[in-house]
Amino acid sequence: MNRSMMSRLTAAAVSVTLLAAGLAGCGGSGDAETAEGEMIISVNNSEPQSPLVPSNTNEMGGGKVIRYLFEGLVSFDADGNQQLEVAKSITPNEDATQYTIEINEGWTFTNGEKVTASSFADAWSFAANVHNAQKQGSRMSVIQGYDELQDPSVAEDAKLSGLEVKDDYTLVVTLNQPDSVFPVQLAHQAFFPLPSAAYEDIDAFGHNPIGNGPYMLESWEPNKNIIVVPNPDYKGNRKVSNDGIEYRVYTDPEAAYADLSSGNLDVMDSVPASALETFQTDESIVAYSQPGSSYQGFIIPERLEHFGQDEEGQLRRQAISMAIDRDQIVSKIYHGTKTAAKDFTSPLVPEYTDDLPGVENLEHNAEKAKELWDKADAISPWSGEFKIAYNADGGHKDWVDAVCNQLKNTLGIEASGDPYPTFSDIRERVTDRTITSAFRSGWQLDYPSAEDYLTPLYASASADGHGSNDGDYKSEEFDAALAAALSQTDEQARTEAFHKAEEILLQDLPSIPLWCDNVAAASAVGVQNVAFDYTNMPTYNTITKCRAVRASRTGCVLRRPHGRLMVRRALPQYR
């Protein structure tokens, strides 16, 4: 054994010894210096757009909270491996048009009500019924009876015909068409169960939700914070290691980062653009960087003049996309912490590829962009100014300004950003379809499948306010290609079919993909066990922190009862 290897092993042994010795001094139950409740972890957040109803939330301010208040039939661990939660088993028939779901007994909501097959069936029917106007209602479009529930004349209490509650713990789901990805989709929050109390007043329920997840709501002070605490009756896989989570609302990412640096905020899931060049060497915080899955781009609604779903609209979208030098923006503004888009998914899904036919529409080509723009002008001359709306509280100004400058320089048009004060402000305009410009868009992966990008963002069933297809893109060709992919039970055949569907998107460009966000996050010094899942989000339930004496970037300095100082080393961090 060589000397360097011996040194490394010795250092590792010392680290393990110190870790074991210091456990009681850092948030452990035997630490007399850590008060009860001190282990509430503070994290950055935006104010939820809507009350906390799983099927009516399609943005991260509410989604971050909901995912810890509720638990579904299945979940995915931090590495993207599927595991059963409330479900005991999910069994398809031969062509994946019907699934029999057996449910584990013993699960309850935090009001004591049992979680049964009806808890899921009623929640899914509620989401699908047009009278309830749920933003995630289109997630149920795969289930038989969805189209009938979209008829405005349907009864307000009508149910999905494709759901059969055989008994308290058996649910049979019949689909409209084959869908081999359905068991994966069940991880999405729209498929979470609801207690019967929810239907008495769904708005009131959303302000004081009753879930079955690892945490339960303690308080919600609008525009300030949401605090959740551990649910002692939780039965699932996500074990809680802290006393709770405070989702703290920030309208300025710079203010959040300042709080993080001073130790007044524990975790920030995305550092502001101004800190990207230096955050990994910033001694006042602990930095994390790894590949991520969050999509960022912007949508040009088809209702805007010059951007219909016709030849002119397609030419202009392709021209705008080619005029953008994504690699330059990623390098100059984001210092390599993002991955330029090559398709409509992300590198973290198994179906990802960077060489689809049509990918040239996502590559910088100023000469071709100008050529296509001139062709569009020959159809209908351009007039006016091109604007990109964005929320000023999300750190988007720099890239929007950069994109607009590139459009001006390449296409010779006036282009500028159009800031809205908060995420809620812009989402309201997007949701009610009153926004009159292009607007930034983003998507957080819900489960590791290309389908999670394609169905909710581009399927016709997700348009017109029924899902997250905010540009109201509708293409029979794309819908057919997507359905063909979902009908494939063979993984390779399904992947190839997804690629065919993406080739259509690369020509139509219902959104202009820009990049996928890598994890560029940070925690305060002394915060421990920070890890990230396939959605780019920290696994908040695992995070702990040391406040016994003082902390350093490598661990916590603890004072034992006999007065001797010891160092508890930090667990390995992503760098």
N, C-alpha and C positions, 0 to 999 in steps of 0.2 A: 504493500500500500504506500503510495507516495505521500510526501509531507503535506501537500496542499489538500489532498482528500482527507487526511487525518485531521487537519485543522477544521475543515468544514464539518466533519462528523462531530468533532468535539464541541464546536460552536452550537450545533444543532442540539446536542445533548444538554448543554448548559441552558439553552433557550427553553427546552421542555421542562427542565428542573425548576427554572425560575417561574415559568407559567403555572406549574402545579403549586408552587409555594405561595404564589400571590393570588390565587383564585379568590380566597375569602376577602381580599382587600379591595376588590373591584366589582361592586354591584352584586356580590354574592349574598345569599340570605344570612350568612354569619357576619357580615361586615357592619360593625356598630357605627361606622362613620358614614354609611350611606343610608339616608332616610328613606322610608317607604314613599313611593311615588317619584323619587328622584330619577328613576330610570324611564321616564317618559321621553321619547325621542322626538325632537322637533325637526320637521322637514318642510321644505318649500312647497307651495301650492298656489293655484289660482282659485278664485271664487267659483264654485260650481255654477254652471249656467242655469240648471234646473234643480228641483228637489231630488233627493237621492233615491230614485226609482231605477232599478237596473235596466229595464227595457226602455227607459226614456232618457238615458244618458249616453251621449256619444262624443264627449270631450273629456280631457284628462283631469280637469279640476274636480269633477265628480267621480270619474272613473277610478282614480287612485284610492278614493275612500271606499267606494262600493266593493272593490275587489277584496277588501279586508273585513267588510261587514257581512258578506255573504259567501256561501260555498255552493258549488254546483255539483253535478253528477260526476264530473271528472276535472282534473287539473293537470298542469304540467309543472315539473320541477324546474329548477334554475337552468338545467342543461337542456330543457325542451323534451324531456321524457314524460310520456303520459302516465298518469296514475289515477286509480279510481278514488272517488271521494264518497259522496252520498250513494253512488251506484255500486251495487254488488257485482253486476255483470251487465253487459250490453251486447246482445246477440242479433246479428243481421240474418235475413233470409238470403237465398242464393243470389238474387240480383240486386241486393242492397236497396230495396224499395220499402222494407219494413224492418223495424228494430224492436226487440223485446228487452225492456229495461227492468232489471230487478233492483230494488232499492234496499239499502241497509236499514234495519230497524235501530232505534235508539237515538236517532238525530232529533233535535228539537230546535225551535226558534227561541230567541232570548225571552219571549213571553211565556214559555213553557209549552206552546203548541207543538204537536208532533209534526215532523217533516214526512210527508207521505207522497204517494204518486200524484194525488190531487194537488199537492202544493206546487208541483211542476206543471201539470196539465192546465190548471186554472190560470197560472201566471203566463203561460205561453198563449193561451186563448185570449187573455186580456191584452197582451202585446199585439196580437194579430188583428183584433177587432178595430175597424176604422174609427169608431166613435171615441176610442181612447187616445187616438193621435200620438202613439208612442214613436219616438224617433228611431228606435231600433226594431220597430214592428216588422220590417221586411226580412229580418233574420228568420222569421217563421214562414217565409214564402215557400220553403221546400216542403212544408207539411201539408198534407191533403186537407182541403177546405179553406186554405188561406184566401184564395180569390173570392170565394163567397163572402168571407168576412170583410172584404174590401168594398163591398157594395154598400153605399150610404143608406139603403133601405133595410139593411140587416138589423135584427134585434140587438139592442145594446148588450144583452147577456148571452149572445150566440157564441157557441164554442167551435173549436176546430174539429171537423169531422174525422180527421186523421188521428185523433187521440182517443185511446180506449183505456180507461182505468179498470183493469181486471180485478184488482183488489187493492188494499191499502199500500202494498209494496210492489205492485207490478203495473207497468205502463207499457202499452203497445203503441208504437208510433208508425203510421203509414204515411209515406212520402208521395209527393206528386210525380216524382221521377226518380230513377236510381241516383243515389248519392253516397258514394263510398267514403266521403270525408265527414259524414254526419257525426260520427262519434268524436271526431276532433273538434267540430264546431260546437259541441255541447259544453266546451270550456268557456265559451263566450258568456259575458255577464247577462246578456238578454235571456239566457236559458236558466238563470238562477231561480230558485223557488221563492214564493211569497206566502206569508201567513194569511189566513182568512181576514184578519183585521185590516189588511191593506186596502181591501175593496170598499170599506165603509167610507173612507175619504182618502183617495190616493195622494192628493196634494199634502194633506196633513201627515200622512204616513211618510212621505218623502222628506219631510222636515224632521221626523223623528223615527227613522227606519228601524224595523225589527228584523234582524237577520239571523243567520245560522253559521256565521263565519268565525274566524279566530278572535275577532274583536267585536265590541258593541259600542254604540254611540254613547258618549258621556255628555257632550255639549256641542252646540254649533252657534257661534256668534258671527253672523254674516259680515263678510269683508274683513274679518279678523282671524278666526281660526275654527277648526273642527278638531275635537279631541275624542279619541276612541280608546277604550280600555279593554283588557283581555276578557274574553268570554269563557267563564270557567266550565261551561258545558260543551265546548267545542269538541267534535269527535274526529277531526280530519288530520291531514298530514302536516299542516303548517304550524308547527309548535311555536309558541310565543316565548321569547327570552327577555322581554322588557315589561315595563309597567303600563305601556300605552304609546300612542302616537299622537303628536300634535301636528296637524296639517295647517301650517301657518300661511296666510294669504299675503303675497307680495305682488304689488303692481310694478315694481322696478327690480329687475334681476340684479342690478348693481347693489341695491340696498340689501338684498338677500346675501350676496357674496360678502359684503362688509360685515354683516352679522355673523356669517360663518367664520370669517377670519378672526373675529374678536371672541369667538366661542359662544355667541348668543344664538346660534343656529347649529344643529347637529349634522344635518345631511342636506346637500343640495344636489338634485339629480341631474342638473345641467348647468354648467358654469356659464356666465355671460361671455359674449364674443370678445369683450375687452380683456378678459383674463386668459384666453386660450393660449396665448403665446407664453405665458409665464406660470400658469397654475400648477404645472407639474414640478416646478422647482420652488414654489412658494412655501416657505418654511412655516407659515402661519396656519396651513391647512394640510390635509392628506389627500393626495390626488389619485384619481382612478381613470384609466383609459383602456378601452377594449372595443372590438368591433360591435356595432349595434344594428338595430332593425327599424328604427323610426324613419319613416318616409317624410320628406319635405318637398314641396313644390308649390305651384299655384294653378288655379282653375280660371279659365276664361269662359263664363257662362254662354251657352249657345243662344240665349235670348238677346245678347248684345248685338248691335248692328255690326256687320262685317264678320261676325263669328258664328254664323249658323252652321248647321251640319250639312254643308254643301261644299262645292269646289273652292269657293273663295275662303270660306272658314277654315278648311283643311290647309290650304296654302298658307294662310296667315299664321296658323298655329305652328306649322312646320318651320316657317321663316323665323318666328320668334324663338322657338326652341333652338334652332341652329345658330342664332345670333348670340346665344349665351355661352360664355366660356366658363363652364362649371369648374374645370380644373384650376383655373386662375383664381376664382373666388374661394375655392376650398383651400388653396395654398396661401393666398394673401390675407384673407379675412379669418379663416378658421384654422390655419396652421396645420393642415393635414388631419384634423380631427373629424372629418366627414369623408364619405366615399361617394364620388360622382355617380349619378344614376346611369345604369345601363339597361334597365328594364323597369317594370312597374312593381317589383317586389323588393327584396333586400337580400344581401349575401347570407343571411342567417336562416333562410328557408331552404329545404332540400331541393326545391325545383328551380332555384336561381341559376341564371346563365347570363353571360355578358356578350353573347355573340348572335342574338336573334336577328333575322332579316328585318330591316327597318331601324336597327339601333343607330344608324347614321343620323337619324332625326334627333338624337340626343347628343350628338357630337358637334363641337364648335366648327362652323364652316361659314365664315362671314360672306364670302362671295356667293355661295349657294343661297344663303338666307336672303340676300338682297335680290337675287334673281327670282326667288319664289314670291317675295313681297311685290315686286314689279308685276308679276303675272297676276297676282290678286288685284292690283290696282287697275289692270286692264279690264277686269270684270266689273269692278266697282271702285272708283277712286277713294282712297283713304281720306278721312277728315277727323279732326278732333285730337284728343290726347289720350295716350294709353296709360292707365293707372293700375297700380297693384295695391290693394287694400291690405293692411296688416294690423295686428294688435301691438301697440307700443309697449305693452308690459311684458312682451315675450322675447325681446332682444333680436328683432327681425330687421331693424332699420338698416343696418350695414349692408346686408345682402340685397335687400330690396333696392337700395340706392345703387349698388353696383350693377345689378341686373338692368335697371332703368338706364343707366349711363351706357351700358353695352348696346341696348336697343336703340338709343339715340344715335350713337356713333355708327352703328352698322346699318340701320334701316332709315336713318334720317328723319325720325319722327319725334314728337314730344312725348316723353315718358317720365312718370314720377311716382313716388310712393304716396299712399293715402292712409295715414295713420289713424287708428281708432284707439281711444285711451286704454281699454281693457279687452281681454279675450271675450268676456261676456257681451260686450258692446258689439263686436264684429260678428259673433256667432248669432246674435239675435237678427241682425240684418241678413246673414246668410240663410238662416233657418226660414225666415218669412219671405225670402226671395225679393227683398227690396234693395239689395246691394246692386249698384249700377256700374261696377268695374270688375276687373279681374281681382282675385283675392288669394292670399296665401292659404295653403292647405297642409295638413300633416296627418299622419296616421301612425298610431301605436299598435304594434302587432299584438293580437289577442291570443293566437295559438300558432305554432310553427307550421304553417301551410300557405302556399301561394293563394289559395282560395280566400284567405282572410283579407288579402288586398283586393282581389278581383271582384268578388260578389258584392260586398257592401259599398264599394266605391264606384263601380262601373255597371253593374247589372241594372236593367230597366226597372226591375221590381224595387230597387233601392232609390229610385228617383222620386221627384215630386213630393219630397218631405217624408217619404216612407222609410228612409234609411240615410246613409251617409254619402249618397251620390248627389253632392251639393250642386254640381253643374247641370244636373238633369240630363245627362248623356243617355241616349237610348239607341241601341243598335241591335236589330234582330240577328245580324250576322255574329256579333260578339256573344249575345245571349245563347245562341245555338252552339257556338264553340265552347262556351263555358259549361253548358249542360252536357256536351259530349265528354268533356274532361271528367266531370263529376260522376258520370256513369261508368267510368273505367275502374274495375276492381284491381287490375294489375298496376302496380306503382309506376313502372316505367312508361306504360301506355298512358297513364294519367298525366305524368309529367310532360310527355310530348304533346298531349292535347292542351294542357295549360299553355304551353309555348305557342301553339297555334292561336289561342285566344289573345295572347299578348301581342302577337304580330299585328292583329287588327288594331289594338290600342296604339301601337307605335305609328300607325298611319293616321288615325283619327285624333290622337292626342287629346282626350277628354280632360286630362290635366297635363301640365308641363312638369315632368319629374326633374328635380334638381339634384338631390343627393340623399343618402341615408346618413343619419346622425350616428357617429360612433358614441359610445359612452364617454363623456367628458364631464365627470362628476367629482365631487369632493365632500369630505367630511371634516368636522372640527377635530382638532388634536384631542386624542383620548377616546374618540368614538371607535368602537370595536365591532368586528364581525360584519363588516360591510361587504356585501356581494351583490351581483346584478344578475337578473334573469334574462331570458331570451327577448323580453320586451324592452330592454334598456333600463328597467326600473329596479331600484334597490329592493332587496327582500327585507322589507321593514321589520317583519316579525323577528328576524334573527339579530337585529342590531342591539348592542348594549353600549354602555359608556362608563368611563371611570371618572369619578369626581372626588375620590377619597382625600387626596392631598393635592397633587398637581399632575399634569400630563405632559408627555413629550411626544414628538412625532414617531418615536419608536416604542412607546408604551406608556404605562402609568407608574408614577412614583408613589409608593404606598407606605404608610406608616403602620407597622404592626403594633399590637398592644404593648410589646416590650420595648418599643421605641426605635427598633432597627428599621432603617429604610430598605425597601426591596423594590426591584423593577419587575413589573409584569410586562412582558414583551407583547407588542401588538401581534395579532395573527397576520399571516401573509396577506399583502394587499396587491391589487392590480396596479401596475405602474405603466 
